[in-house]
Amino acid sequence: MKLTKQNLEQRLDHLYDVIIVGGGAGGLSAAIYLQRYRLSCLIIEKGKGRSFWMQELRNYLGLPPETPGRELLKQGLEHSLELGADHLRGFVEEVRDEGENFAVKVKVGKQDSQYPVFRAKYVIAASGIIDTLPQLANMQNVFDYAGYNLHVCLICDGYEIADQRCGLFAGTEGAINTAFVLNWFTPYITVFTNGLFEVSGEMRQKLREHGYPLVEQPIQQFLGQNHQMNGVELADGSKVELDTGLIAMGSHYHNEYLQGLDLEWKGSNLVTDSMCRTSHPRLFAVGDLKEGLNQVSIAVADGTLAATAIWRDIRRSAAPRRWEQNLIGVAAP
C-alpha cells in the first residue's frame, strides 16, 4: 500500500518485520524478497537517488543497454507493491534501538510536515549515496549532461569513454589520481580543477610526464546539445573541446539517521558480514552504504542476501507449523 499523510496513521500501530530505508535497487530487491518470504516490510524513500539519475544501464544483465535507471526503479516498486509491501515517500531522520524493536522517525512532506514513528523488528539501510557535481552558477547546465556523457562512475562507463577526449573534473588533488586509472580506457585526458584547490609540484610533474593538460581556471559552463557535452567554456571565455567527461568530486553518504547507533564503520561505509549484516545483529546495510563496488548489480544482490538472512532469523525463532488434522491421536513424545 502507498502511504501518504492522509492514510499513514493506519500503520502507526503496526509492527513491521522490516523497515527499509531507501527505495533504490538494493532496497527494492530486499522488499521483493521479503514479501515473497511472507514477511511484512515498509519502504521509506526520499526519492531521486543515484540510480534514478542513470540514463542508461549499459552493464545490467538481461536489460536493453538503453534502459534508464528510473524504469528499473519503477518496475521494482510496482512489483513490491503487488506483493503487499508498504511504501512511503519521506525522509528518515532517526533510527532508534528500543531493545526488541527499532523506532524509525520520518519527516513526511516539505510543507506542513508530519513526523510519524514506525516500528520494526529489523532495519535495512539502503539509502545509498549521491555524487557531488561541479557547482556552477547555472546548475541546470550541469544537469543537462550529468548521467549522459558526463559520467560519474568509471566502472560503469569506462567502456563509453574509450579512446575519446575526456575531461576529468576533480574535486581534490587526490582525485586527480583517477586519471591514472582512466588511462586504461583513454589516454586523451584533460584535468580540470575548477579553481577549487592547489595542485602540488609533484602532481604537476606526474601529469606532464603523461601528457595530460591541467586546467585550473573556473568553469563558466559546459557546452553541447541534446544532452551530449562536447566541451567546456572557462571563466576567461576560452573553450576546451571534449567528447566526454568523468566527474571525480566525491559523494555524500546518506547515513546521518544511523549516527545514534553503535555501529562499526570504515570511513563512511558500514562494515558488514557476507550477508550484509552490520555489527548490530538486526540492522543490515546494502548497496553503496556498505563496503564494496557501487554498482546496481551489487545492490540488487545485497538486497537478496539481507532479506534472506532476516527470513532465516525469523523462521528459526518461530514455532513450527503443523498439520493439526493429521496429529489427532498422535501420542506426545
C-alpha positions in Angstrom: 0.0 0.0 0.0 1.2 3.5 -0.8 1.2 5.6 2.4 0.6 9.3 2.4 -0.2 12.0 5.0 -3.8 11.0 4.6 -3.6 7.3 5.5 -0.3 6.7 7.3 -2.0 6.6 10.7 -3.3 3.2 9.6 0.2 1.8 10.0 1.4 3.6 13.1 0.4 0.7 15.4 1.7 -1.9 13.1 4.9 -3.7 13.9 6.7 -4.5 10.6 9.1 -7.3 10.3 11.5 -4.9 8.4 11.7 -1.2 7.6 13.8 -0.5 4.5 15.4 3.0 4.4 15.8 3.7 0.7 13.9 2.8 -2.5 16.8 2.2 -4.8 17.8 -1.1 -6.4 19.0 -2.6 -3.2 16.0 -1.6 -1.1 13.5 -2.7 -3.7 15.3 -6.0 -4.2 15.1 -6.6 -0.5 11.4 -5.7 -0.4 10.5 -8.1 -3.2 12.3 -11.0 -1.4 10.9 -10.1 2.0 7.3 -10.1 0.7 7.9 -13.4 -1.1 9.2 -14.8 2.2 5.8 -13.8 3.6 7.3 -11.1 5.8 5.9 -7.5 6.1 8.0 -4.5 5.1 7.8 -0.8 4.7 10.0 1.0 2.2 10.7 4.6 3.1 12.4 6.7 0.4 13.3 10.3 -0.1 13.3 9.9 -3.9 15.7 10.6 -6.8 18.7 8.6 -5.5 21.8 7.8 -7.5 20.2 5.1 -9.7 17.3 7.4 -10.6 19.8 9.7 -12.5 21.3 6.9 -14.5 20.2 7.5 -18.1 21.3 4.0 -19.4 22.0 0.8 -17.6 24.6 -0.5 -20.1 26.0 -3.3 -18.0 23.0 -4.9 -16.3 22.4 -8.4 -17.4 19.1 -9.1 -19.2 18.1 -5.4 -19.8 18.4 -3.5 -23.0 21.5 -1.2 -22.7 19.4 1.9 -23.1 17.2 1.1 -20.1 17.1 4.2 -17.8 17.6 3.7 -14.1 14.2 5.2 -13.3 12.5 2.4 -15.3 14.2 -0.2 -13.3 13.1 1.5 -10.1 9.5 2.0 -11.4 9.2 -1.7 -12.2 10.7 -2.7 -8.8 8.4 -0.5 -6.8 5.3 -1.8 -8.7 6.4 -5.4 -8.1 7.0 -4.9 -4.4 3.6 -3.2 -4.0 1.9 -6.0 -5.9 3.4 -8.4 -3.3 2.0 -6.4 -0.4 4.8 -4.1 0.6 4.0 -0.7 2.0 5.7 2.4 0.6 6.1 5.9 2.0 7.8 8.9 0.4 9.6 10.6 3.3 13.0 11.5 4.9 14.2 9.2 7.7 15.6 11.4 10.5 16.4 8.8 13.1 16.6 5.1 13.8 16.4 4.3 17.5 17.1 1.0 19.1 14.3 0.2 21.6 15.6 -3.2 22.5 13.5 -5.8 20.7 12.4 -3.4 18.0 13.6 -0.3 16.1 11.7 3.0 16.1 12.1 4.9 12.8 11.2 8.6 12.8 10.3 10.1 9.4 9.7 13.6 8.1 6.8 13.5 5.6 6.2 16.5 3.4 8.4 19.6 2.9 5.5 21.8 4.0 3.2 21.2 6.9 5.5 18.3 7.7 4.4 15.4 9.8 6.8 13.3 11.9 5.4 9.8 12.3 7.3 7.0 14.0 7.1 3.5 12.6 8.4 0.3 14.3 10.0 -2.9 13.0 12.0 -5.9 14.2 14.7 -5.3 11.6 16.0 -2.4 9.6 17.8 -2.5 6.2 19.8 0.7 5.5 19.6 1.1 1.7 19.8 4.9 1.5 22.9 5.0 -0.7 25.0 7.9 -1.8 24.7 10.8 -4.2 27.6 12.1 -6.3 28.9 15.6 -5.9 28.7 17.5 -9.2 30.6 20.6 -10.3 28.9 23.7 -8.7 28.2 26.3 -11.4 26.1 29.4 -11.3 23.6 27.7 -13.6 23.2 24.1 -12.2 20.7 23.2 -14.9 23.7 23.4 -17.3 25.3 20.6 -15.3 22.1 18.5 -15.1 21.7 18.7 -18.9 24.8 16.4 -19.3 25.3 14.6 -16.0 24.3 11.0 -16.4 24.5 11.2 -20.2 28.1 11.6 -21.5 29.2 13.4 -18.4 29.8 10.3 -16.3 30.3 9.8 -12.5 31.3 6.1 -12.4 34.4 4.8 -14.2 33.5 1.2 -13.6 30.0 1.7 -15.1 31.0 3.9 -18.0 34.7 3.3 -18.8 33.7 1.5 -22.0 31.7 4.5 -23.2 34.7 6.8 -22.6 37.1 4.5 -24.5 39.6 6.4 -26.8 37.7 9.7 -26.5 38.8 13.1 -25.4 37.8 13.1 -21.8 37.7 15.8 -19.2 38.4 14.7 -15.7 36.7 17.0 -13.3 38.4 16.6 -9.9 37.3 17.8 -6.5 40.6 17.4 -4.7 44.2 16.7 -5.7 43.8 13.1 -4.6 41.0 12.7 -7.1 43.4 13.6 -9.9 44.9 10.2 -9.4 41.7 8.9 -11.1 43.4 9.9 -14.4 46.0 7.2 -14.0 43.2 4.6 -13.9 41.1 6.3 -16.5 44.0 6.0 -18.9 43.2 2.3 -19.2 40.3 3.4 -21.3 41.6 6.5 -22.9 44.9 8.4 -22.9 43.3 11.7 -24.1 42.7 13.2 -20.7 42.5 16.8 -19.6 42.3 17.5 -15.9 40.1 20.4 -14.6 40.2 21.7 -11.0 37.5 24.4 -11.5 39.8 26.6 -9.3 38.9 24.6 -6.2 42.3 23.6 -4.9 46.1 24.0 -5.4 47.9 21.3 -7.3 51.3 20.3 -5.9 54.5 20.3 -7.9 54.8 16.6 -7.7 51.3 16.1 -9.2 52.0 18.7 -11.9 55.1 16.8 -12.9 53.3 13.5 -13.0 50.6 15.0 -15.3 53.3 16.4 -17.6 55.0 13.0 -17.8 51.8 11.5 -19.0 51.0 14.4 -21.3 47.7 15.3 -19.6 46.9 19.1 -19.7 45.9 20.7 -16.4 43.2 23.4 -16.5 42.9 25.4 -13.2 40.5 28.2 -14.3 37.0 28.1 -13.0 34.4 26.6 -15.4 31.8 29.0 -16.8 29.7 26.4 -18.4 29.6 23.0 -20.2 29.0 23.1 -23.9 26.9 20.8 -26.0 23.4 20.0 -27.2 20.8 17.2 -26.8 22.4 16.1 -23.5 25.7 15.5 -25.2 28.5 17.5 -23.7 31.2 18.5 -26.3 33.4 20.9 -24.4 33.9 23.4 -21.6 33.9 27.2 -21.6 36.2 28.7 -19.0 35.9 31.9 -17.0 38.1 33.8 -19.4 35.9 32.8 -22.4 38.3 30.2 -23.8 37.0 26.8 -24.7 38.3 23.3 -24.4 36.9 20.7 -26.8 35.9 17.3 -25.4 34.0 14.2 -26.4 33.0 13.1 -22.9 33.8 13.7 -19.2 34.2 12.0 -15.8 33.4 13.7 -12.5 35.6 12.7 -9.6 34.4 15.0 -6.8 33.4 12.5 -4.2 30.0 11.5 -2.9 27.6 12.3 0.0 26.6 9.2 2.1 23.0 9.3 3.3 23.8 7.8 6.7 23.0 10.6 9.2 20.0 8.8 10.6 22.3 6.0 11.8 24.7 8.1 13.8 22.9 7.5 17.1 23.5 3.7 16.9 26.6 1.8 18.0 27.8 0.5 14.6 31.1 -0.4 13.1 32.2 2.0 10.3 35.0 2.1 7.8 35.1 5.7 6.8 31.6 6.5 5.6 30.8 2.8 4.9 29.2 0.4 7.2 31.1 -2.8 7.9 29.0 -5.9 7.2 29.4 -9.7 7.0 28.8 -11.8 3.9 25.0 -11.5 4.3 25.1 -7.7 4.7 24.5 -7.8 8.5 26.2 -4.9 10.3 27.7 -5.0 13.8 24.1 -4.7 15.1 22.5 -8.1 14.6 19.2 -6.7 13.4 20.4 -3.9 11.2 21.6 -4.6 7.6 23.3 -2.4 5.1 23.0 -2.9 1.3 24.4 -1.2 -1.8 26.6 1.9 -1.6 26.4 2.3 2.2 28.4 -0.8 2.8 32.0 -1.6 1.6 32.2 -2.8 -1.9 31.6 -1.8 -5.5 29.0 0.9 -6.1 27.1 -1.0 -8.8 23.3 -1.6 -9.3 24.0 -5.3 -9.8 25.8 -5.5 -6.4 23.0 -3.6 -4.7 20.3 -6.0 -6.1 22.3 -9.0 -4.8 22.8 -7.3 -1.4 19.0 -6.9 -1.1 18.6 -10.6 -1.8 21.2 -11.5 0.8 19.8 -9.2 3.6 16.2 -10.3 3.0 17.2 -14.0 3.1 19.3 -13.6 6.3 16.4 -11.9 8.1 13.9 -14.6 6.9 16.3 -17.2 8.3 16.4 -15.4 11.7 12.7 -15.1 12.0 11.9 -18.6 10.7 14.3 -20.2 13.1 12.8 -18.4 16.1 9.2 -19.1 15.0 7.1 -22.1 16.2 6.9 -24.9 13.6 3.6 -25.1 11.6 1.9 -28.5 11.9 -0.9 -30.1 10.0 -3.2 -30.4 13.0 -5.7 -32.8 11.5 -3.1 -35.4 11.0 -1.8 -35.1 14.5 -5.1 -36.2 16.2 -4.4 -39.3 18.3 -0.6 -39.0 17.9 1.0 -39.6 21.3 3.1 -36.9 22.7 6.8 -37.8 22.8 
